[in-house]
Amino acid sequence: MGNILSSLSKTIHASVGLMFLLFVGLFYLNEGFAFDTLFWSWLFRYIHVVVAIMWIGLLWYFNFVQIPNMAKIPDEQKPAIGKVIAPAALFYFRWAAAFTVLSGLLLALFNGYLHDAMTFSIGSGVPKHTAIGIGMWLGIIMAFNVWFVIWPNQKRALGIVDCDSDLKAKSAKTAMLFSRTNTLLSLPMLFTMVAAQNLY
């Protein structure tokens, strides 16, 4: 067991293997399954939840842990965060955002409410679709911020892209403010996603 847990790759492979065994036990051995709309809806919901946990988890890590504690780190230790930890976290952060939006759109498509949700159920008046549509638009805005505001500014702030010190400082502040904007939007977004499950 120690051999598996000492390697992230082996740990993830073991986790996927355990998940597959549970899938076989819960679905296949019970009544079987078909590669139909229900299967694809389940699969994209599962993917959506997994990548969303990574995305929002990293967003909250940046805002609850990294940003508030950077001032407490001695200057000689800060390069470890800026050159190693932050770029790695930002890689998973931005791709998790992209896959959260993509899997969410596919999930809505397979469940037949994509149009109603994206247009806030104009003409149909389905509260569930309106709620999830609000959540989808908040998620899209947040993902846009990640890719087109936070990431370009973080590249300058972290020195991945060369720039003068004034622009570097301005970029760091812009990235932080938009990261905080996403944190502000995260709870309403999660609320609408969860509330939609209890609306009709």
ABEGO torsion letter per residue (X at the ends): XAAAAABAAAAAAAAAAAAAAAAAAAAAAAAEBBBBAAAAAAAAAAAAAAAAAAAAAAAAAAAAAAAAAAAABBAAAAAAAAAAAAAAAAAAAAAAAAAAAAAAAAAAAAAGAAAAAAAGGBGAGBAAAAAAAAAAAAAAAAAAAAAAAAAAAAAAAAGABBBBAAAAAAAAAAAAAAAAAAAAAAAAAAAAAAAAAABX
